Every structure is written in C-alpha cells, then in structure tokens.
Amino acid sequence: MACTARVLVYASGGAEHSDIAPTLAANGFDARFVVPGGPVNDGSDTGDADLVIIDCQDLRADEESAAVDLTHLLKHSGKARPVPVIVIDRSDDSARQVKLLSAGADEYIARPFLDSQLLGRLGSHLRLATMREELVRRASTAKKYGVDQETVVPSEEIKGIVQLLVIGGRGDSFSAIEAQLGADTDLTFAWSGQTALDYLQRRSFDAVLVDMDSHDGEALQLCSQIRAHPSLSTLPVLIFGDRIGLNDASEPYRAGADDVLFRPLANDELRTRIRALVAHQRYRAALHRVYSEARHLITSDSLTGLYSHGYLMEHLGDEIDYAKAHDRNLSIALFDIHQMRNINRQYGYAAGDKVIRQIGSLMSRLVRGEDLPARLNGEEFCVLLPDTAERDADLVVSRLLNVVNFTEFSAGNPDEPCSVRLRGRAVQMTADDTAEGLIERGRASLAEPGDGRR
C-alpha cells in the first residue's frame, strides 16, 4: 500500500523522543528522523522526501543555529529539490519563530496543537506540492499534442500589498499592529463581528486578524463562522490576544484558526507570520489560475470543455507509471448520467447535450485544482485524482453527487427544469492496473442489476 507521504524530520532526540512520530506513523507517513547539525545537515540530502519538518523542541543553542541555517539552505541554496519546510516549536519562543520564518520556512506550527491541526496543515502543503508536480506532468502530456503549457507561477502573483482585516480588540493594540506591519499592509478595522462579516461579503482580503482580549468570548465564535462560510473557508485567520484569555491553548485551532499570536509580540513577529500565511494562500490561488488556463482546444472535449477522452487516457497512463515508480496513491472517479436516454427521448438530443454541458461545467468548478476532469464517452465522466487514496476520493465523489443531484438543469423550456440522477464511484489504482483496466474497473463498480451496463 502506498504511503501518505515521505517526511524528513530534523529532531534533536530522534524518533524515539519525538511526540509527533506516533501521529505520523499512525497516519501512513514514511518518516525519516535525523539530527540537526549531524551528518545530514547541508540541505542537499532531502532524497525523495515530499515534506521536511524541523522540530525545534529541546534544541540546544548550536542545534538551533543549525536549524535556522538548514531552513535557509533548504529554501534558497538550490542544492535540494524544492519541498515544503514546516517548523514545529514551542509557542512561547517568538524570537525563534521570526528567525525560522525569515529563513524561508513555509509554516510555523506552535505547541500545543491537536493531531488534526498538524495533519491538516501537513496535508495542505502536500496538496500544494501535488498541484505543482501535477502541473508539470500535465504540461508534458499536452506537449504530445503540440501544446506548450505554463508551469511556473509568476512571483508577482505572490508578492504585493497585503489586504488585512483586523477585527475587534482594544484601542492600545491598534497602534502596535500598525507599527509591526508597516507600509506593505493595508489595514481595515472592524469593531464588531457583524461588521467584519459584512466587509468579508463585499470586499476581498488576504487574511483576517481577530484581536481577542481576555474578556472577548465572541472571537472564537466569529472564527468558526468565517471557517463555515463556503467562500471564506480557506481564508487565513489569525487570533491575537493574551495567553491568560484562553482556558485551553487548542481552543482557537478547534475554531478554525490557522495561527495564534500572544502579547507581547517580538520584533517583526506579526508581519512575518502573516506574510507566510498570505504567501501560501496566494500561491494556491495562482496555481488554480494556471490550471484553469491550461486547457486548450486540442486537448478539450468540444461539448463540455472538460479534458477529452484521448487526453485523459494518455495522461492516465503516464500517471499510473509515475504512481507505481514513486509509490504514490492514485484514484479515479467514474460518473454517468443514469437513464440519459429518457432525457433525450423527452426533451430531444439537443436538450440532452445541453444537460451534459451544464453537468460538465459544474464538475469543472467542484473538483480540486490538481484533479483532472474529463468527458469519457457520451454521458460518462471521469475525474483523475493524483496522490489520493480511495477513502479521500470517496469524499470528492460525495461532494459532486450532492451538488449535481440537487441541481435543476435547463433542458430547453426554462419553465420546465430537468433533474438528473448522476451516479459515481471511486476506485484506487492497484499494482497491475493499466489505464484501460482501471477505467473498466470503475465502470464495473457503477453497474446496477438490470441496468444493462457492462
């Protein structure tokens, strides 16, 4: 069985003294532990690691210096294959936080944290890495069709003025926030949660800073409201306040906060932490843009605009080879419109094509950026899911079915909307699969007694 990801962990005490080793092992990560400052410390031996964790717990002074140097080498030396670098440390060492983030770490996770928080943040960075790698592989397939495709996100899409919404708090904190953030951050203040939600509906922000004083019980509820909103679910949210105002240090993370900052702030701490989260979010948005612009007439299905059958089969063959060679998960999701012939009979074939086009458009918007949606044949669709185990692929299928099967489509007469029943199943690649064999297994999984399928 493929591992979730390969992780290289720099930790002072090794695996036997690490509090994250059991969590990584229990969730399918293949973790290799090395000591900062030891034989593997120049940033060149990341091997086939998908992600690097630098665990700063119990570091000696010389190991702390080695961790900062290592972070810089991993991100800037050019010796190592580019991989996400995550730093885990105590929440009260803000000076070290600034050093490591300034050295290039992609994210800083402060103890104490929940296992779900750690796994969620690791998963987010691994999905970004998958998006980058998949973009390169997709460009390679497109080249077989004579199409040159962009594979690099322009740096100007990551940089620029940060639009920050600051919510609540007390008067003496505003000047401190302004002083730390400087001229490259445009601040908007909202005095209440309702005002903040109104702003978020009408304007675009890069991040939200919720200023929670020791008596503000609404801050965590507001954080949960932001997280629950479909269009704001990935917006970076930071909580800023007094340590004594929290009964449980994990409370903000349960409410959906990405980061928690405590007074008093170290020099440049706030700016560095916000910049790191915003850069991560902007990079994700930029990758989505590149993906959306990557389709070409030659590689697309003429009716739906999804990828074509030919491109899907070509790319799926390459993805299977890659997944087998690198011990990666790979799944596909097969969908069909049940009893499509009845729609054609009742509304006509032109109306049937219109329904297929609308379903294709919905699929394109609902899949993740790295997933490849294609029209397989007639009323059949396939979504290729790289680096995805079947249990996670099932979630993608469920999300698509829940939307499509509760949507009314236009089949011709606007006063007579058409409902459809879309069926879907996910299947995971096995060691002996070919592209054709995997597709046939997916089709067989959709079959129902008496429906005349294969």
N, C-alpha and C positions, 0 to 999 in steps of 0.2 A: 504494500500500500504506500502511495506517495506521501511524503511528509508535508506538513503545512508550509514550512519554510526552513531554510538553513540559517541559523543565527550564530554569529560570532560574538561571544560575551567576554569583555575585559572586566575582570573582577579580582579584587585583592585576595580573597580567600578561596577562589576556585569554586567548582560546582558544589562541593560538599558543605560549604559555608554560605551558599547563596540562598536567599529567601525566594528568588524567582525561578530557580532551577526546577522545583516540582511543578510549578504552574506551566512552564514551557514544555516540560516532558508530558504532562497530562493532556496537553492540547496539541500534540503531534509535531512540535517543533524539534528539529535536529540541532541541538545547541552544543557548540564547542567553546570551552572556557579556557582563557589564557590570562596571564597576569600582566598588568601594565608595567612597562619597564623591563619586561622579561625578553625572551628570545624572539617573540613575535610582537614588535612594538614600533616598527617603522612605517606602518600603514600600507605596506606592499603585499602582505600575505592575508588578504581577505578571502583568498581562494574562491570557492563558489558560494560564499555567503550571500544571502538575499538581504540581510539587515545586520547592522552592528549595534550592540548595546554596550555602553560604557557605564558600569555600575560603580559609583563613587563611594559606596558605603565602606567605612573602615579604611579608607585610603590613608597611607602615610603621606607626609609632605612631598617626598620625592615621587611617589606614585601619583599624587595629584598633579604635579607638574608634567609627568609623563602622559597623564590622561588628556590634559589640555593640548600638549604637543601632538599627541596621537590624533585627536579630533581634527586639528588643523591639517595634518598630513593626509588623513583620510579624505578630506573635502577639497584640498587645494593643491596637493603635491603632484597629482597626475599619475602617481605610481599605482594607485589602486583602482579597480573597477568601481565606478560610482554606485554607492549603495547608501540607503538612509542610515544616519547615525543618531541613535536615541540615547540620551543621558538620563540615568536614574540616580537620584541623590536625596539627601535629607532636605526637608522643606525649609529649614532654618539657615541654610548656608547660601544666602542670596549672592554673596560676592563670587562664589564659585559658579553659580548659575550664569552670571553675566559673562565670566571668562569663557565658559564652555560654549555658550550660545554665540558669543562673538567669534570664537574659533571656528564656527561653522556647523555646530550640531543642529540637526533638523528639528529636534524637540527635546524638551526637558520635562521629565515626569518626577514630581516630588513625592517622597514618602510622607505619610502613609497613603496607600492607594488601594483600591479594590482590584481583584484579579480581572474583573470585567473591564475596568478602566484601562489597565495595562494591555489586555488583549485587544481592546477596541482601538487604542492608539497604534499598536503594532500593526493591526490589520489595515488601518487607514494608510499607513506608509507603504505596506506591502502592495495594496491595491494601486497606489500611485506608481510604484515600481513596475507592476504588471502592465499598467497603461503605457508607460514609456517603452517597455520591451515589445509589447504587442504592436505598438505603432510602427516600430522598426520592421517587425516581421510582416506586417500588413503592407508596408511600402515595398518590401521585397516581392510579395505576391503581385502587387499592382504593376511592378516593373516587367513582369512576364507578359502583361497586356500592353506594354509600351507606355505606361503612365508613370510619370515622376511625381512622388508624393512627399509633402513636407514631413520631417521627422523631428525637428528641433523647435522648441518653444522660444520665441524671441525674448531676450532678457527684459526688454522694456515692458512686457506684459506683467512681470513680477514686481518691478520697481514702481516708484511713484508715490504721490501723496496718499497717506492712509486716511480714510474716512472713518472716524471713530465716534460711536455714540456712547456717551457717559450717562449712566442712569443713577438717580438718587444721590445719597451721600450727604456730606455736611460741608459747609462753606469753606472750612480751613483746608479741605483736601483738594479743592479745585485748583488752587494756585500750585500745589505740589505736583498735580498731574500735568498741568500746563508746562511747568518748569522741566519736568523729566522728558516730555515727549518732543518738544521743540517744534521747529518750523515745518518739518516734513509730515506733520499730523494735523488734520483738520478736525477740530473738536466740535461736537454738537452735544449740548447738555439737555437732558430731560429730567424734570423734577419729580415725576411720578411714573409708575409703571404703565398706566394707561396712555400717558403722553408718549412714552417710549414706543409702545406698540403701534400707536398712530404713525409715528415717524417711520417705523420699520415697514409699514404698509405702503408708504408714499415715497420713500427715498431708499437709495442703495448705500449700504455701509459695508466696510471691510471687516469690522469687528465691533463687539459690544463689551463695554467695561461696566459691570454692575458694582457700584460702590456701596458696600454693606457696612453700616455702622453697627455697634454692639447691640442696638435695640431694634434693628430693622428686620422683622420677621417676614417681610414680603419679598426679599431679594431672591431667595431660593425658589419661591413660587413663580416669580417672574422668569427666572432662568428656565424652569420647566415649561412655561408657556411658550417661550421662544423656541425651545427644542421640539415641542409638539407641533409647531406650525410647519406645514409641508414646504413652503418656500424659504423657511429660515432654518431648517433642520441642520444644515452644515455650516451655518454662520459661526465663526469663532466667538465664544463667550468666556470672558474672564471675570472672576469675582475678586474684589479688592476690599479688604477690611481688617478688623482687629482679630487676632487669634482667639481672644477671650470671648468673642461673639459666637463661637461655634462649640456646640456640645460634642460634636463628632467631626473629626477632620475630613471624613469621607463624605459628609453631607453634600457639599457643593457638587461633587462628582456624580453623586446619585441624581442630583437635579439636572445634570447635563452640562456642567461647566467643563471647559477644556483646560482651564488653569486657575489656580488660586494664588493670590499675592497678599502678603501680610505687611501691615505697617510695623516698623518704619522701613521704607524702601532703600535698597542700596543704590549707589550712583548708577544711572542708566539701566536699572533692572526692569522697570516698566516698559521702556521703549524697546529693549532687546527682546523681551518675552512677546510683546505684541507683534513686533516685526517678524519674528519666527513663525507665529501662527498665521499671520496675514500672507506671508510668502508661500506657505504651504497651501492655503486656500486659493490664492491667485494662480498657482501652478496647476492645481486641479482644474480650475475654470479654463485656463489656457489650453490644457490638454483636451478638454471637452470641445473647445472650439476647433482645434486641429482635427479631431476625429470627425466632427460634423462637416468639415470642408473637404474631407479626404475622398469622398465618393465621387466617382467620375462616370460619365455616361457609358463608357465601355464596360465598367465593372458593375453597373447597376441594373436592376430589373426595371423595365420600361413602364410597367403599370404602377408599382408601389414606390419606387425609388430606393428600396432596400437593395442589399447586395444581390447579385444574380446567382443563379444555380451554379453556373460554371465557376465563378469566383469562389463561392462557398466550398465547392468540392476541392478545388486547387489548394485553397488556404487551409482547409481542414486536414488534408493530407500532410501539409507541412507542420501544422500544429501537433498532430499526432506524433510525428517523428521527433519534434522538439520535446514534447512532454515525456516521451519514453527515454530520450537521451539524457534529460535533466531530472528525471524522477519527479515530475510535476503532475498535479491533478489536471484533468481536462474533462469537461462535461458538455453535452449539447442538450438543448430543449427543443422538442418537436411539438408543433401545434397544427391542428387542422380545424376548419370550419365544418362542424357536423351538419350533415344534410344540406350541403351547399346547393345541391340540385333543386331542392324545394324553393330556395330563394330565387334561383334562375327561372324556375317554372312560374312562380307567382309574379315576379317583378320584371323578368326579362334579363338577358345576359349582360346588357349594358349596365343595368342597375346592380347586377351581381359583381361586375368589375368595380363599380363604384364602392361597394361594401368592402371588397378586398383591399382597395386602395386606402380606405379610411382605417381599416384594421392595421395595415402596414405602417401608416403614419403614427398610430398610437404606439405600436411596438417600438418604433424608432425612438420615441420620446421616453419610453418607460424603462428600457434596458440601461445597464450601466455603461459608462463611456468605453470601457475596454471590450465589451461584448459585441459580437458581430451578428446583426440580424439579417436574414436573407429570406427571399421567397424561394421555396424549394421547387414546387410544382403546383400549378392550379391554385387550390385553396390550402396548400400546405406551406408552413413556415418553419424555419429552423433558426435558433439562436445559438451561436458558438460561445462557450463560456470558459475562457482560459483561466488557469490557476484556480479552478473551482471544483470542490468536491460535490458529490451528488446531494448531500443534505443542504448545502448552500444554493445549489442550482434549483432545488425544490422551492426555495423562497422566491427566486426570480420567477418561476412558473406561477406560483400562487399570486404574486403581485400583478402579473399580466392578466391572468384569468379573472381576478377580482375586478379589474378595471373594465376589460373588454366585455365581460358577460353582464355587466350592469350599465352598459352604454347603449343608447338608442342611436342607430345609424340611419342616414338618409339613403334610401334606395331609389328614389325617383320623386314621388309625391311628398313634399315637405310636411303635409298634414297627416302622413301615414308612415311614421318612423318604423324602422325594421330592427328587431332584436335577433341576435345570433347566439349560438352556443359554440364557443371556442373550447376545444379540448387540448390539453397539454400534458406532457410528461418529460421528465429529465432522466437522462441515462449518463453514466460515467464511463469513460474510456477504460478498457482493460488491456492487458499486455498484448493480446493477439488481435486487437482491433485494427481494421483499415477504415478509411473514410467511408467507403460504401457499406462495410459491415456495421459500423456504428450507426449510420443513418437507418439501416434496416432494423437494427435492434430498437431504435427509437420509434420507428413506425409500428413495429410489433407491439410495443408497450401501450400504444394508443388504441389498439384493436379492442372492440367490444363484441360480445357474442351477437351474431346475427346482423352485424352492420356491413358485411361484405368487404371488410378490409382484408389486407394481405394476411 
